Amino acid sequence: MFELGIYLLESGICLAGFYLAYKLLLAGDTFVARNRWYLLLITLLSLIIPLLSFSWGAESFSMLNQFTGEFEQSFQTEFIPFTDIDSKVSSFSMISLLLILYFIGVLLSLFRIVRHVFHLVKLIQANEIRICNGLKIVSVNENSSPYSFFGYVFLNPQLLPESEQEHVLLHESIHARQYHSLDLLFIELVKTVLWFNPFIYLVNRSLIEIHEYLADRECLYEGIDKVNYQKSLLRNVESQMMFALTSSFNSSLTLKRIKMIKKINTSQLAHLKIILVIPVLLISLLSFSFSESAPQFLEGNFDKFYPVEQLSFPLKQGEKIFISSGYGERIHPITKKKTFHNGMDVAAPKGTPVLSVSDGIVSKVNNQFVQGKGYGRFVIIDHQNGFSSLYSQMDSYSVKEGQKVSKGDLVGTIGTSGLTTGPHLHFELKKDGKLVNPADFFEKDLSAYQK
């Protein structure tokens, strides 16, 4: 679920950038129809951009560098005991707690939508309905201003003089014709995903403002007297809109609406300001959708592609971090038979950071794994001079396929996603397509990691 957290963070950052651009550049204009579509589009883009994946600057790597699928079968019966690791380390981590809180928020947000829709349906079924100019007028006893939901208008005839009903019905018919309820329903559904992000609530509030501006403007275009219309708004200033999914004739935006009615139309040249939003879009794409390069795998070995260097150890030294099993023949801890161990196992507490042993390009991030089988989550990185490194039994990833990494960069965290009896890193190293002993290539003495 680490990937979900990264996605939500990136989506929230995109939405924040787009919305700040809106407030700085576009919010003060009278082009409210343009602003409506801008807010809807940036909300959708904020959900999509973190899911996109592009790359440029393809680089060449040897096919001999690559690990192949045979290692998956070689690990099926690999068990490693970790008697010296604190057995009391709880699997209920902070990430798990945050994940539970997030989904509780999602469920509460969905419940809120369902409750509002259910209440509106009950009002429709329980009250008298009359048809007027294609609108279904629902007479209610609520002490609220008139509001609409798709083709239904909810109003209390006792609170609304007949002289003002024409203004109200025209206003609400515009909400219905322009599908403003569909906008609000879309935003409410996005809020179930980004309920923790304050910017989605700001987008929602701005969109409600724009809906009211659009309806007010169309009413005046239909020939309603501007002064009488403003007086109608002021007489109902105490009323409140009832539901998040509805559009209200008299919302708390009354004074802003009156100012917008009086405002002089913005010059057409102001449309050019939308060009200034393009840098925000490009920054979002470059930050969250593009990787620096995608490897192109060719036959042969490119020995001078990177300078020669030794490898750093994939884990920082720690009290409970030690090499539990080395490369080569050993007695299998379960079967008690002599077997060949393809790599090096390093015992460590769950969540311990795993680091890249050298500069390289991520060629594989395994998302198609079965919990408790094989290598579980693993990452493969291609390095200089025909080397490739494999990091398995991961709990989470911090890299993407095609991403260029530097020596010591975070690859992910230690876990128990594969076939194992405890948290550890199973590390393998290949040179020109052949397994080698990782201990022969590390730049520092490994005695500090010995049990």
LUMKEVEX-799214 format. One record per residue (C-alpha): residue number from 1; residue in one letter; x, y, z. Coordinates in steps of 0.2 Angstrom, whole numbers, plus 2048, in hexadecimal, padded with zeros to 3 digits. Layout:
BEGIN
NUM, a, X, Y, Z .
...
This chain:
BEGIN
1, m, 800, 800, 800 .
2, f, 80F, 80B, 800 .
3, e, 80C, 80F, 7EE .
4, l, 7FA, 815, 7F2 .
5, g, 802, 821, 7FE .
6, i, 80E, 828, 7F1 .
7, y, 800, 829, 7E4 .
8, l, 7F5, 833, 7F1 .
9, l, 803, 83F, 7F5 .
10, e, 807, 842, 7E3 .
11, s, 7F5, 845, 7DE .
12, g, 7F3, 851, 7ED .
13, i, 802, 85B, 7E7 .
14, c, 7FC, 85C, 7D5 .
15, l, 7EB, 863, 7DB .
16, a, 7F3, 86F, 7E7 .
17, g, 7FE, 876, 7D9 .
18, f, 7EF, 878, 7CC .
19, y, 7E4, 880, 7D9 .
20, l, 7F1, 88D, 7DF .
21, a, 7F3, 891, 7CC .
22, y, 7E0, 893, 7CB .
23, k, 7DF, 89F, 7DA .
24, l, 7EE, 8A9, 7D4 .
25, l, 7E9, 8AA, 7C1 .
26, l, 7D7, 8A6, 7BE .
27, a, 7CC, 8A8, 7CD .
28, g, 7C9, 8BB, 7CB .
29, d, 7C3, 8BA, 7B9 .
30, t, 7B1, 8BA, 7B3 .
31, f, 7B4, 8AB, 7A8 .
32, v, 7AB, 8A0, 7B4 .
33, a, 7A7, 892, 7A6 .
34, r, 7BA, 891, 7A3 .
35, n, 7BE, 890, 7B5 .
36, r, 7B1, 882, 7B8 .
37, w, 7B9, 877, 7AB .
38, y, 7CA, 87B, 7B2 .
39, l, 7C6, 875, 7C3 .
40, l, 7BE, 865, 7BD .
41, l, 7CD, 862, 7B1 .
42, i, 7DA, 865, 7BF .
43, t, 7D1, 859, 7CB .
44, l, 7D1, 84C, 7BD .
45, l, 7E3, 84F, 7B8 .
46, s, 7E9, 84E, 7CB .
47, l, 7E2, 83C, 7CB .
48, i, 7E9, 837, 7BB .
49, i, 7FB, 83F, 7BA .
50, p, 802, 834, 7C8 .
51, l, 7FC, 825, 7BF .
52, l, 805, 829, 7AF .
53, s, 816, 823, 7AB .
54, f, 822, 82A, 79D .
55, s, 834, 829, 79A .
56, w, 841, 831, 78F .
57, g, 854, 82F, 78B .
58, a, 854, 81C, 788 .
59, e, 864, 814, 78E .
60, s, 86C, 804, 788 .
61, f, 870, 7F6, 794 .
62, s, 875, 7E4, 791 .
63, m, 869, 7D6, 790 .
64, l, 876, 7CC, 79A .
65, n, 873, 7D8, 7A9 .
66, q, 861, 7D2, 7AC .
67, f, 85A, 7C6, 7B8 .
68, t, 84E, 7BA, 7B1 .
69, g, 83F, 7B1, 7B7 .
70, e, 848, 7A2, 7BD .
71, f, 84D, 7A9, 7CE .
72, e, 83A, 7A9, 7D3 .
73, q, 83A, 797, 7D3 .
74, s, 84B, 795, 7DC .
75, f, 844, 79E, 7EB .
76, q, 834, 794, 7ED .
77, t, 83A, 78A, 7FC .
78, e, 846, 797, 804 .
79, f, 843, 799, 816 .
80, i, 84E, 7A3, 821 .
81, p, 84D, 7A3, 835 .
82, f, 84F, 7B4, 83D .
83, t, 850, 7AF, 850 .
84, d, 85B, 7BE, 854 .
85, i, 84E, 7CB, 84E .
86, d, 842, 7D2, 85A .
87, s, 833, 7C7, 859 .
88, k, 828, 7D5, 861 .
89, v, 82A, 7E1, 852 .
90, s, 818, 7E5, 84E .
91, s, 812, 7E3, 83C .
92, f, 805, 7F0, 840 .
93, s, 810, 7FE, 83A .
94, m, 80C, 811, 839 .
95, i, 809, 80E, 827 .
96, s, 7FC, 801, 82B .
97, l, 7F4, 80E, 837 .
98, l, 7F4, 81C, 82A .
99, l, 7EC, 810, 81D .
100, i, 7DE, 80B, 829 .
101, l, 7DA, 81D, 82D .
102, y, 7DA, 821, 81A .
103, f, 7CE, 814, 816 .
104, i, 7C3, 819, 825 .
105, g, 7C3, 82A, 81D .
106, v, 7BE, 823, 80C .
107, l, 7B0, 819, 813 .
108, l, 7A9, 828, 81D .
109, s, 7AA, 833, 80E .
110, l, 7A0, 826, 804 .
111, f, 794, 825, 812 .
112, r, 791, 837, 812 .
113, i, 78D, 837, 7FF .
114, v, 781, 829, 801 .
115, r, 778, 831, 80F .
116, h, 776, 841, 806 .
117, v, 76F, 838, 7F6 .
118, f, 764, 82D, 801 .
119, h, 75D, 83D, 80A .
120, l, 759, 845, 7F9 .
121, v, 750, 835, 7F3 .
122, k, 746, 835, 803 .
123, l, 741, 847, 800 .
124, i, 73C, 844, 7EE .
125, q, 731, 835, 7F3 .
126, a, 729, 83D, 802 .
127, n, 724, 84E, 7FB .
128, e, 719, 855, 7EE .
129, i, 721, 857, 7DD .
130, r, 71B, 863, 7CF .
131, i, 723, 865, 7BD .
132, c, 728, 877, 7B8 .
133, n, 732, 87B, 7A8 .
134, g, 739, 869, 7A8 .
135, l, 73E, 86B, 7BB .
136, k, 737, 85F, 7C8 .
137, i, 733, 86B, 7D7 .
138, v, 733, 862, 7E8 .
139, s, 729, 86B, 7F5 .
140, v, 732, 869, 806 .
141, n, 730, 86F, 818 .
142, e, 743, 873, 81B .
143, n, 748, 884, 821 .
144, s, 755, 886, 813 .
145, s, 758, 88F, 803 .
146, p, 752, 886, 7F3 .
147, y, 75F, 87A, 7EC .
148, s, 760, 86E, 7DD .
149, f, 766, 85C, 7D9 .
150, f, 767, 858, 7C7 .
151, g, 755, 85B, 7C1 .
152, y, 74D, 85D, 7D2 .
153, v, 74B, 86E, 7DB .
154, f, 747, 86D, 7EE .
155, l, 73E, 87D, 7F5 .
156, n, 733, 882, 803 .
157, p, 724, 88C, 7FB .
158, q, 720, 894, 80C .
159, l, 731, 89C, 80D .
160, l, 732, 8A2, 7FB .
161, p, 727, 8B0, 7F5 .
162, e, 71F, 8AC, 7E4 .
163, s, 727, 8BC, 7DD .
164, e, 738, 8B4, 7E0 .
165, q, 734, 8A2, 7DA .
166, e, 737, 8A7, 7C8 .
167, h, 749, 8AC, 7CC .
168, v, 74C, 89C, 7D6 .
169, l, 745, 890, 7C9 .
170, l, 74F, 898, 7BB .
171, h, 75F, 898, 7C6 .
172, e, 75C, 886, 7CA .
173, s, 758, 881, 7B8 .
174, i, 769, 887, 7B3 .
175, h, 771, 87C, 7C0 .
176, a, 768, 86E, 7B9 .
177, r, 76B, 872, 7A6 .
178, q, 77E, 874, 7A9 .
179, y, 77F, 864, 7B3 .
180, h, 787, 86C, 7C3 .
181, s, 781, 85E, 7CE .
182, l, 78C, 852, 7C3 .
183, d, 79B, 85E, 7C7 .
184, l, 797, 85D, 7D9 .
185, l, 795, 84A, 7D9 .
186, f, 7A6, 848, 7D0 .
187, i, 7AF, 853, 7DD .
188, e, 7A6, 84A, 7EC .
189, l, 7AD, 839, 7E5 .
190, v, 7BE, 840, 7E3 .
191, k, 7BD, 846, 7F5 .
192, t, 7BA, 834, 7FA .
193, v, 7CC, 830, 7F4 .
194, l, 7D4, 841, 7F9 .
195, w, 7CA, 844, 808 .
196, f, 7D9, 849, 812 .
197, n, 7DF, 856, 805 .
198, p, 7D9, 868, 809 .
199, f, 7DB, 86D, 7F7 .
200, i, 7CD, 862, 7F1 .
201, y, 7C1, 86B, 7FD .
202, l, 7C7, 87C, 7F6 .
203, v, 7C4, 876, 7E5 .
204, n, 7B2, 870, 7EA .
205, r, 7AF, 882, 7F2 .
206, s, 7B5, 88B, 7E2 .
207, l, 7AB, 880, 7D7 .
208, i, 79B, 884, 7E1 .
209, e, 79F, 896, 7DF .
210, i, 7A1, 894, 7CC .
211, h, 790, 88B, 7CB .
212, e, 788, 899, 7D3 .
213, y, 790, 8A6, 7C8 .
214, l, 78B, 89C, 7B9 .
215, a, 779, 89B, 7BE .
216, d, 778, 8AE, 7C3 .
217, r, 77F, 8B3, 7B3 .
218, e, 773, 8A8, 7A9 .
219, c, 765, 8AF, 7B3 .
220, l, 76A, 8C1, 7AE .
221, y, 76C, 8BC, 79C .
222, e, 75A, 8B6, 79C .
223, g, 754, 8C7, 7A0 .
224, i, 752, 8C7, 7B3 .
225, d, 754, 8D9, 7BA .
226, k, 765, 8DA, 7C2 .
227, v, 760, 8E5, 7D1 .
228, n, 751, 8D9, 7D6 .
229, y, 75C, 8CA, 7D4 .
230, q, 769, 8D1, 7E0 .
231, k, 75B, 8D5, 7EC .
232, s, 754, 8C3, 7EC .
233, l, 766, 8BD, 7F0 .
234, l, 767, 8C9, 7FF .
235, r, 755, 8C5, 806 .
236, n, 75A, 8B3, 807 .
237, v, 76C, 8B5, 80E .
238, e, 768, 8AC, 81E .
239, s, 764, 89B, 816 .
240, q, 770, 88E, 813 .
241, m, 773, 880, 806 .
242, m, 76E, 86F, 80D .
243, f, 779, 862, 804 .
244, a, 78B, 861, 7FD .
245, l, 784, 859, 7ED .
246, t, 777, 867, 7EA .
247, s, 777, 878, 7E2 .
248, s, 76F, 886, 7EC .
249, f, 767, 896, 7E6 .
250, n, 76D, 89F, 7F5 .
251, s, 77D, 898, 7FC .
252, s, 789, 8A0, 808 .
253, l, 792, 8A8, 7F8 .
254, t, 784, 8B6, 7F7 .
255, l, 78F, 8C5, 7F9 .
256, k, 79C, 8BD, 7ED .
257, r, 78E, 8BA, 7E0 .
258, i, 788, 8CC, 7E1 .
259, k, 79A, 8D2, 7DE .
260, m, 79C, 8C7, 7CF .
261, i, 78B, 8CD, 7C8 .
262, k, 792, 8DF, 7C9 .
263, k, 7A3, 8DB, 7C3 .
264, i, 7A9, 8E1, 7B2 .
265, n, 7AC, 8D3, 7A6 .
266, t, 7BE, 8CE, 7A5 .
267, s, 7C8, 8D1, 794 .
268, q, 7C9, 8C3, 788 .
269, l, 7DC, 8C4, 789 .
270, a, 7DB, 8BD, 79B .
271, h, 7D8, 8AC, 793 .
272, l, 7EB, 8AD, 78F .
273, k, 7EE, 8AA, 7A1 .
274, i, 7EA, 898, 79F .
275, i, 7FB, 896, 797 .
276, l, 803, 89A, 7A7 .
277, v, 7FC, 88A, 7AE .
278, i, 806, 880, 7A2 .
279, p, 816, 880, 7AD .
280, v, 80C, 878, 7BB .
281, l, 806, 86A, 7B0 .
282, l, 818, 867, 7A9 .
283, i, 81F, 867, 7BB .
284, s, 812, 85B, 7C1 .
285, l, 815, 84F, 7B2 .
286, l, 828, 850, 7B4 .
287, s, 827, 84D, 7C6 .
288, f, 81B, 83F, 7C7 .
289, s, 819, 837, 7B5 .
290, f, 82A, 838, 7AD .
291, s, 839, 82D, 7B2 .
292, e, 84A, 833, 7AD .
293, s, 84E, 825, 7A1 .
294, a, 847, 814, 79B .
295, p, 854, 807, 798 .
296, q, 856, 7FF, 787 .
297, f, 85C, 7EE, 788 .
298, l, 868, 7E8, 77B .
299, e, 874, 7D9, 779 .
300, g, 885, 7DC, 77E .
301, n, 88E, 7E3, 78D .
302, f, 892, 7F6, 78F .
303, d, 8A0, 7F6, 79B .
304, k, 8A4, 808, 79A .
305, f, 892, 80E, 79B .
306, y, 896, 813, 7AE .
307, p, 8A6, 815, 7B6 .
308, v, 8AD, 806, 7C0 .
309, e, 8A9, 807, 7D3 .
310, q, 8A6, 7FB, 7E1 .
311, l, 894, 7F8, 7E9 .
312, s, 88E, 7FF, 7F9 .
313, f, 884, 7F4, 805 .
314, p, 871, 7F5, 802 .
315, l, 86D, 7F7, 815 .
316, k, 875, 804, 821 .
317, q, 87D, 7FC, 830 .
318, g, 871, 7F9, 83F .
319, e, 86F, 7F0, 84F .
320, k, 863, 7E3, 848 .
321, i, 86A, 7E2, 837 .
322, f, 876, 7D3, 833 .
323, i, 87A, 7C7, 825 .
324, s, 86F, 7B8, 829 .
325, s, 874, 7AD, 819 .
326, g, 882, 7B0, 80D .
327, y, 885, 7AB, 7FA .
328, g, 889, 798, 7F6 .
329, e, 885, 787, 7FD .
330, r, 87D, 785, 80E .
331, i, 872, 77A, 818 .
332, h, 860, 77E, 815 .
333, p, 859, 784, 826 .
334, i, 848, 77A, 822 .
335, t, 84D, 76B, 818 .
336, k, 85E, 769, 820 .
337, k, 865, 765, 80E .
338, k, 873, 76D, 806 .
339, t, 86D, 77A, 7F9 .
340, f, 875, 789, 7F0 .
341, h, 870, 79A, 7F6 .
342, n, 870, 7A7, 7E7 .
343, g, 872, 7B6, 7F1 .
344, m, 874, 7BE, 802 .
345, d, 867, 7C0, 80F .
346, v, 868, 7CF, 81B .
347, a, 85C, 7CE, 82A .
348, a, 855, 7DF, 82F .
349, p, 845, 7E5, 838 .
350, k, 836, 7E8, 82C .
351, g, 836, 7FA, 824 .
352, t, 849, 7FB, 824 .
353, p, 84F, 806, 815 .
354, v, 856, 7FC, 806 .
355, l, 863, 806, 7FC .
356, s, 86A, 805, 7EA .
357, v, 87B, 7FD, 7EA .
358, s, 881, 808, 7DB .
359, d, 87B, 814, 7CE .
360, g, 86F, 80C, 7C2 .
361, i, 85E, 80B, 7BA .
362, v, 84F, 801, 7C1 .
363, s, 84B, 7F4, 7B4 .
364, k, 83D, 7EA, 7BF .
365, v, 831, 7EE, 7CD .
366, n, 827, 7DF, 7D0 .
367, n, 815, 7E3, 7D4 .
368, q, 80F, 7D1, 7CE .
369, f, 813, 7C8, 7DE .
370, v, 80A, 7BC, 7E9 .
371, q, 80B, 7BF, 7FC .
372, g, 816, 7B2, 804 .
373, k, 81D, 7AA, 7F4 .
374, g, 82D, 7AC, 7EB .
375, y, 837, 7BC, 7EC .
376, g, 827, 7C6, 7F0 .
377, r, 82A, 7D9, 7EC .
378, f, 83B, 7DB, 7E3 .
379, v, 844, 7E8, 7D9 .
380, i, 852, 7E6, 7CC .
381, i, 85E, 7F3, 7C8 .
382, d, 86B, 7F3, 7BA .
383, h, 87C, 7FA, 7BE .
384, q, 88D, 7FD, 7B5 .
385, n, 898, 7F0, 7AD .
386, g, 88A, 7E3, 7AB .
387, f, 885, 7E2, 7BD .
388, s, 872, 7E0, 7C3 .
389, s, 86C, 7E0, 7D5 .
390, l, 85C, 7D8, 7DC .
391, y, 854, 7DE, 7EC .
392, s, 846, 7D3, 7F2 .
393, q, 83A, 7D0, 800 .
394, m, 836, 7E2, 800 .
395, d, 827, 7EA, 80A .
396, s, 826, 7F9, 7FF .
397, y, 82E, 802, 7F0 .
398, s, 835, 813, 7ED .
399, v, 83A, 812, 7DB .
400, k, 832, 80F, 7CA .
401, e, 837, 805, 7BB .
402, g, 842, 810, 7B0 .
403, q, 847, 81B, 7BE .
404, k, 85A, 820, 7BF .
405, v, 861, 81D, 7D1 .
406, s, 871, 822, 7D9 .
407, k, 87C, 818, 7E5 .
408, g, 873, 819, 7F6 .
409, d, 862, 81E, 7F0 .
410, l, 853, 817, 7F8 .
411, v, 84C, 807, 7EF .
412, g, 83F, 802, 7FC .
413, t, 83D, 7FA, 80D .
414, i, 840, 7E9, 815 .
415, g, 831, 7DE, 816 .
416, t, 82A, 7CC, 815 .
417, s, 821, 7CC, 805 .
418, g, 828, 7BB, 7FF .
419, l, 82B, 7AA, 806 .
420, t, 834, 7AD, 816 .
421, t, 832, 7AC, 829 .
422, g, 838, 7BD, 82D .
423, p, 83C, 7CE, 826 .
424, h, 84C, 7CF, 81C .
425, l, 854, 7D4, 80C .
426, h, 858, 7C7, 7FF .
427, f, 866, 7CF, 7F4 .
428, e, 86D, 7C7, 7E4 .
429, l, 87A, 7CE, 7D8 .
430, k, 87E, 7C9, 7C6 .
431, k, 88C, 7CD, 7BB .
432, d, 88A, 7CB, 7A8 .
433, g, 87A, 7C0, 7AC .
434, k, 883, 7B5, 7B8 .
435, l, 880, 7B4, 7CB .
436, v, 88F, 7BA, 7D5 .
437, n, 893, 7BB, 7E8 .
438, p, 88D, 7CD, 7ED .
439, a, 89A, 7CC, 7FB .
440, d, 8A8, 7CD, 7EE .
441, f, 8A3, 7DE, 7E8 .
442, f, 89E, 7E9, 7F7 .
443, e, 8AA, 7F7, 7FA .
444, k, 8AB, 7F5, 80D .
445, d, 8AF, 7E6, 819 .
446, l, 89E, 7DD, 81E .
447, s, 8A4, 7D8, 82F .
448, a, 899, 7E5, 837 .
449, y, 88A, 7DC, 82F .
450, q, 88F, 7CB, 835 .
451, k, 885, 7C3, 843 .
